[in-house]
Amino acid sequence: MILVLIFFSIIILLIFIAFLILISDLKIYIKNIYLSNIKKENNENAKNSDIKISLSIFNKLNFISLKLNKDRIKNIGKKFHIEKLDIKKIEKEVQPKDLLLLKELKIKISKLNLDVKLGVEDVILTSYIIALISILISNILPHIIKKNMYKNCFYDIKPIYKDKNLYEISLNCIIEVKMVHIINMIYKIVKKRRSDKNERTSNRRAYDNSDEQFAKYG
């Protein structure tokens, strides 16, 4: 009997925690993040950089909080090498319909201060990338800024024309998204991948049967 009560208590606790997560808001506070392969981190503000991630209920009660300090961010930054990115491969693998799923997140921004300087070996490609980033930000930003927070959002995107893969990024930002939207998006992505996988398997089997028929009557 005691074991049954303990079991049901654990189940109820897990359901309660799942419910709290479901109704909570995920907040990401990005403070003085600086990434660059041009020069070392000499920005005074960057010395106080950190990232704070929290789950809150009704925008008041924080029940989960995680903070990444400067050293942890540096370790992550070391793994970020934009000069090694294959732009053509990314364009091929990431399709516009995949990006549409990001709408499901319904992200809101209450603060943005973004300064980007970027250049690749191909000067023409640099111009294309800068124009693309600027267009994307200018079109997306008005839809994700929280009401009455426009005065807190600024961005500046500039090209670097030096026939090298160079970048310098400075970011301060507060991002908010409801957990229910994250869960919904994850569900749709998993469902879409399973559908695509089944479709590829179905097509492959169809071709296999055709090959067998040709072999039989050939």
LOLUMNU-511625 format. One record per residue (C-alpha): residue number from 1; residue in three letters; x, y, z. Coordinates in steps of 0.05 Angstrom, whole numbers, always signed. Layout:
N
@resi = NUM&resn = ALA&x = X&y = Y&z = Z
...
This chain:
218
@resi = 1&resn = MET&x = +0&y = +0&z = +0
@resi = 2&resn = ILE&x = +56&y = +48&z = +18
@resi = 3&resn = LEU&x = +91&y = +33&z = -48
@resi = 4&resn = VAL&x = +27&y = +48&z = -85
@resi = 5&resn = LEU&x = +20&y = +115&z = -49
@resi = 6&resn = ILE&x = +92&y = +132&z = -64
@resi = 7&resn = PHE&x = +83&y = +114&z = -137
@resi = 8&resn = PHE&x = +20&y = +157&z = -144
@resi = 9&resn = SER&x = +54&y = +214&z = -106
@resi = 10&resn = ILE&x = +112&y = +212&z = -156
@resi = 11&resn = ILE&x = +63&y = +211&z = -215
@resi = 12&resn = ILE&x = +24&y = +270&z = -187
@resi = 13&resn = LEU&x = +89&y = +308&z = -175
@resi = 14&resn = LEU&x = +113&y = +295&z = -246
@resi = 15&resn = ILE&x = +45&y = +317&z = -274
@resi = 16&resn = PHE&x = +48&y = +380&z = -231
@resi = 17&resn = ILE&x = +119&y = +397&z = -256
@resi = 18&resn = ALA&x = +98&y = +384&z = -328
@resi = 19&resn = PHE&x = +38&y = +430&z = -318
@resi = 20&resn = LEU&x = +83&y = +485&z = -289
@resi = 21&resn = ILE&x = +131&y = +479&z = -349
@resi = 22&resn = LEU&x = +73&y = +480&z = -398
@resi = 23&resn = ILE&x = +44&y = +545&z = -371
@resi = 24&resn = SER&x = +111&y = +579&z = -359
@resi = 25&resn = ASP&x = +150&y = +630&z = -401
@resi = 26&resn = LEU&x = +222&y = +619&z = -422
@resi = 27&resn = LYS&x = +264&y = +682&z = -415
@resi = 28&resn = ILE&x = +334&y = +689&z = -442
@resi = 29&resn = TYR&x = +375&y = +749&z = -419
@resi = 30&resn = ILE&x = +436&y = +760&z = -463
@resi = 31&resn = LYS&x = +483&y = +812&z = -435
@resi = 32&resn = ASN&x = +545&y = +841&z = -470
@resi = 33&resn = ILE&x = +560&y = +781&z = -514
@resi = 34&resn = TYR&x = +621&y = +793&z = -559
@resi = 35&resn = LEU&x = +646&y = +745&z = -612
@resi = 36&resn = SER&x = +702&y = +762&z = -660
@resi = 37&resn = ASN&x = +759&y = +731&z = -700
@resi = 38&resn = ILE&x = +786&y = +801&z = -717
@resi = 39&resn = LYS&x = +811&y = +823&z = -649
@resi = 40&resn = LYS&x = +812&y = +798&z = -578
@resi = 41&resn = GLU&x = +757&y = +815&z = -530
@resi = 42&resn = ASN&x = +777&y = +886&z = -512
@resi = 43&resn = ASN&x = +707&y = +913&z = -501
@resi = 44&resn = GLU&x = +699&y = +934&z = -428
@resi = 45&resn = ASN&x = +625&y = +915&z = -427
@resi = 46&resn = ALA&x = +642&y = +846&z = -454
@resi = 47&resn = LYS&x = +681&y = +832&z = -390
@resi = 48&resn = ASN&x = +614&y = +830&z = -354
@resi = 49&resn = SER&x = +580&y = +786&z = -405
@resi = 50&resn = ASP&x = +532&y = +732&z = -384
@resi = 51&resn = ILE&x = +471&y = +693&z = -407
@resi = 52&resn = LYS&x = +413&y = +679&z = -359
@resi = 53&resn = ILE&x = +358&y = +629&z = -376
@resi = 54&resn = SER&x = +297&y = +625&z = -332
@resi = 55&resn = LEU&x = +227&y = +595&z = -329
@resi = 56&resn = SER&x = +174&y = +639&z = -298
@resi = 57&resn = ILE&x = +100&y = +637&z = -285
@resi = 58&resn = PHE&x = +58&y = +699&z = -299
@resi = 59&resn = ASN&x = +123&y = +737&z = -312
@resi = 60&resn = LYS&x = +135&y = +741&z = -237
@resi = 61&resn = LEU&x = +154&y = +675&z = -204
@resi = 62&resn = ASN&x = +219&y = +644&z = -228
@resi = 63&resn = PHE&x = +223&y = +570&z = -210
@resi = 64&resn = ILE&x = +282&y = +550&z = -254
@resi = 65&resn = SER&x = +342&y = +593&z = -268
@resi = 66&resn = LEU&x = +409&y = +580&z = -303
@resi = 67&resn = LYS&x = +466&y = +629&z = -312
@resi = 68&resn = LEU&x = +525&y = +623&z = -359
@resi = 69&resn = ASN&x = +584&y = +665&z = -338
@resi = 70&resn = LYS&x = +639&y = +695&z = -382
@resi = 71&resn = ASP&x = +683&y = +632&z = -380
@resi = 72&resn = ARG&x = +627&y = +585&z = -400
@resi = 73&resn = ILE&x = +608&y = +632&z = -457
@resi = 74&resn = LYS&x = +680&y = +634&z = -480
@resi = 75&resn = ASN&x = +682&y = +558&z = -484
@resi = 76&resn = ILE&x = +619&y = +560&z = -527
@resi = 77&resn = GLY&x = +649&y = +616&z = -569
@resi = 78&resn = LYS&x = +711&y = +574&z = -584
@resi = 79&resn = LYS&x = +666&y = +523&z = -618
@resi = 80&resn = PHE&x = +635&y = +578&z = -661
@resi = 81&resn = HIS&x = +676&y = +587&z = -724
@resi = 82&resn = ILE&x = +638&y = +626&z = -776
@resi = 83&resn = GLU&x = +698&y = +622&z = -823
@resi = 84&resn = LYS&x = +687&y = +547&z = -828
@resi = 85&resn = LEU&x = +614&y = +552&z = -846
@resi = 86&resn = ASP&x = +594&y = +526&z = -914
@resi = 87&resn = ILE&x = +543&y = +578&z = -937
@resi = 88&resn = LYS&x = +523&y = +538&z = -999
@resi = 89&resn = LYS&x = +512&y = +475&z = -958
@resi = 90&resn = ILE&x = +469&y = +513&z = -908
@resi = 91&resn = GLU&x = +427&y = +542&z = -965
@resi = 92&resn = LYS&x = +417&y = +472&z = -993
@resi = 93&resn = GLU&x = +398&y = +438&z = -928
@resi = 94&resn = VAL&x = +356&y = +494&z = -896
@resi = 95&resn = GLN&x = +293&y = +504&z = -937
@resi = 96&resn = PRO&x = +245&y = +563&z = -930
@resi = 97&resn = LYS&x = +188&y = +517&z = -908
@resi = 98&resn = ASP&x = +232&y = +494&z = -849
@resi = 99&resn = LEU&x = +242&y = +566&z = -827
@resi = 100&resn = LEU&x = +166&y = +576&z = -827
@resi = 101&resn = LEU&x = +163&y = +530&z = -767
@resi = 102&resn = LEU&x = +197&y = +584&z = -727
@resi = 103&resn = LYS&x = +132&y = +622&z = -730
@resi = 104&resn = GLU&x = +104&y = +571&z = -682
@resi = 105&resn = LEU&x = +150&y = +596&z = -627
@resi = 106&resn = LYS&x = +117&y = +665&z = -627
@resi = 107&resn = ILE&x = +181&y = +696&z = -600
@resi = 108&resn = LYS&x = +178&y = +764&z = -566
@resi = 109&resn = ILE&x = +236&y = +812&z = -556
@resi = 110&resn = SER&x = +234&y = +867&z = -504
@resi = 111&resn = LYS&x = +305&y = +891&z = -516
@resi = 112&resn = LEU&x = +355&y = +886&z = -573
@resi = 113&resn = ASN&x = +422&y = +919&z = -585
@resi = 114&resn = LEU&x = +457&y = +883&z = -642
@resi = 115&resn = ASP&x = +521&y = +904&z = -678
@resi = 116&resn = VAL&x = +546&y = +857&z = -733
@resi = 117&resn = LYS&x = +607&y = +864&z = -778
@resi = 118&resn = LEU&x = +615&y = +807&z = -827
@resi = 119&resn = GLY&x = +656&y = +788&z = -888
@resi = 120&resn = VAL&x = +675&y = +726&z = -928
@resi = 121&resn = GLU&x = +729&y = +714&z = -980
@resi = 122&resn = ASP&x = +680&y = +727&z = -1037
@resi = 123&resn = VAL&x = +664&y = +802&z = -1038
@resi = 124&resn = ILE&x = +600&y = +792&z = -1078
@resi = 125&resn = LEU&x = +577&y = +738&z = -1029
@resi = 126&resn = THR&x = +592&y = +785&z = -972
@resi = 127&resn = SER&x = +545&y = +838&z = -1001
@resi = 128&resn = TYR&x = +492&y = +784&z = -1013
@resi = 129&resn = ILE&x = +497&y = +758&z = -941
@resi = 130&resn = ILE&x = +494&y = +828&z = -910
@resi = 131&resn = ALA&x = +434&y = +847&z = -952
@resi = 132&resn = LEU&x = +399&y = +781&z = -935
@resi = 133&resn = ILE&x = +411&y = +790&z = -860
@resi = 134&resn = SER&x = +387&y = +862&z = -862
@resi = 135&resn = ILE&x = +324&y = +844&z = -900
@resi = 136&resn = LEU&x = +308&y = +786&z = -854
@resi = 137&resn = ILE&x = +317&y = +828&z = -791
@resi = 138&resn = SER&x = +278&y = +887&z = -818
@resi = 139&resn = ASN&x = +220&y = +841&z = -838
@resi = 140&resn = ILE&x = +219&y = +797&z = -777
@resi = 141&resn = LEU&x = +234&y = +847&z = -721
@resi = 142&resn = PRO&x = +168&y = +887&z = -725
@resi = 143&resn = HIS&x = +129&y = +822&z = -713
@resi = 144&resn = ILE&x = +168&y = +799&z = -652
@resi = 145&resn = ILE&x = +180&y = +863&z = -613
@resi = 146&resn = LYS&x = +136&y = +868&z = -551
@resi = 147&resn = LYS&x = +85&y = +923&z = -551
@resi = 148&resn = ASN&x = +113&y = +992&z = -531
@resi = 149&resn = MET&x = +185&y = +965&z = -533
@resi = 150&resn = TYR&x = +207&y = +992&z = -601
@resi = 151&resn = LYS&x = +251&y = +1045&z = -568
@resi = 152&resn = ASN&x = +293&y = +989&z = -537
@resi = 153&resn = CYS&x = +311&y = +956&z = -602
@resi = 154&resn = PHE&x = +370&y = +975&z = -647
@resi = 155&resn = TYR&x = +413&y = +938&z = -697
@resi = 156&resn = ASP&x = +470&y = +955&z = -745
@resi = 157&resn = ILE&x = +495&y = +907&z = -798
@resi = 158&resn = LYS&x = +559&y = +925&z = -836
@resi = 159&resn = PRO&x = +602&y = +888&z = -888
@resi = 160&resn = ILE&x = +677&y = +875&z = -883
@resi = 161&resn = TYR&x = +711&y = +875&z = -951
@resi = 162&resn = LYS&x = +780&y = +844&z = -940
@resi = 163&resn = ASP&x = +777&y = +778&z = -979
@resi = 164&resn = LYS&x = +777&y = +741&z = -913
@resi = 165&resn = ASN&x = +727&y = +705&z = -869
@resi = 166&resn = LEU&x = +718&y = +756&z = -813
@resi = 167&resn = TYR&x = +664&y = +771&z = -762
@resi = 168&resn = GLU&x = +652&y = +816&z = -702
@resi = 169&resn = ILE&x = +587&y = +810&z = -665
@resi = 170&resn = SER&x = +562&y = +848&z = -604
@resi = 171&resn = LEU&x = +494&y = +831&z = -573
@resi = 172&resn = ASN&x = +449&y = +852&z = -516
@resi = 173&resn = CYS&x = +380&y = +821&z = -518
@resi = 174&resn = ILE&x = +320&y = +797&z = -478
@resi = 175&resn = ILE&x = +280&y = +741&z = -511
@resi = 176&resn = GLU&x = +214&y = +713&z = -486
@resi = 177&resn = VAL&x = +176&y = +653&z = -510
@resi = 178&resn = LYS&x = +121&y = +610&z = -480
@resi = 179&resn = MET&x = +139&y = +538&z = -466
@resi = 180&resn = VAL&x = +74&y = +513&z = -497
@resi = 181&resn = HIS&x = +96&y = +543&z = -563
@resi = 182&resn = ILE&x = +164&y = +509&z = -559
@resi = 183&resn = ILE&x = +132&y = +442&z = -544
@resi = 184&resn = ASN&x = +83&y = +452&z = -602
@resi = 185&resn = MET&x = +140&y = +468&z = -650
@resi = 186&resn = ILE&x = +181&y = +408&z = -628
@resi = 187&resn = TYR&x = +120&y = +363&z = -639
@resi = 188&resn = LYS&x = +110&y = +391&z = -709
@resi = 189&resn = ILE&x = +184&y = +382&z = -727
@resi = 190&resn = VAL&x = +185&y = +310&z = -703
@resi = 191&resn = LYS&x = +120&y = +296&z = -740
@resi = 192&resn = LYS&x = +147&y = +328&z = -804
@resi = 193&resn = ARG&x = +212&y = +288&z = -801
@resi = 194&resn = ARG&x = +174&y = +223&z = -791
@resi = 195&resn = SER&x = +129&y = +241&z = -849
@resi = 196&resn = ASP&x = +189&y = +257&z = -894
@resi = 197&resn = LYS&x = +224&y = +193&z = -873
@resi = 198&resn = ASN&x = +162&y = +150&z = -887
@resi = 199&resn = GLU&x = +154&y = +185&z = -954
@resi = 200&resn = ARG&x = +226&y = +170&z = -974
@resi = 201&resn = THR&x = +218&y = +98&z = -952
@resi = 202&resn = SER&x = +153&y = +91&z = -991
@resi = 203&resn = ASN&x = +185&y = +119&z = -1054
@resi = 204&resn = ARG&x = +245&y = +74&z = -1047
@resi = 205&resn = ARG&x = +201&y = +13&z = -1041
@resi = 206&resn = ALA&x = +161&y = +34&z = -1103
@resi = 207&resn = TYR&x = +225&y = +38&z = -1143
@resi = 208&resn = ASP&x = +248&y = -29&z = -1116
@resi = 209&resn = ASN&x = +184&y = -62&z = -1140
@resi = 210&resn = SER&x = +192&y = -30&z = -1208
@resi = 211&resn = ASP&x = +263&y = -57&z = -1214
@resi = 212&resn = GLU&x = +238&y = -127&z = -1196
@resi = 213&resn = GLN&x = +184&y = -123&z = -1250
@resi = 214&resn = PHE&x = +234&y = -101&z = -1303
@resi = 215&resn = ALA&x = +281&y = -157&z = -1282
@resi = 216&resn = LYS&x = +224&y = -207&z = -1287
@resi = 217&resn = TYR&x = +199&y = -187&z = -1355
@resi = 218&resn = GLY&x = +264&y = -163&z = -1384
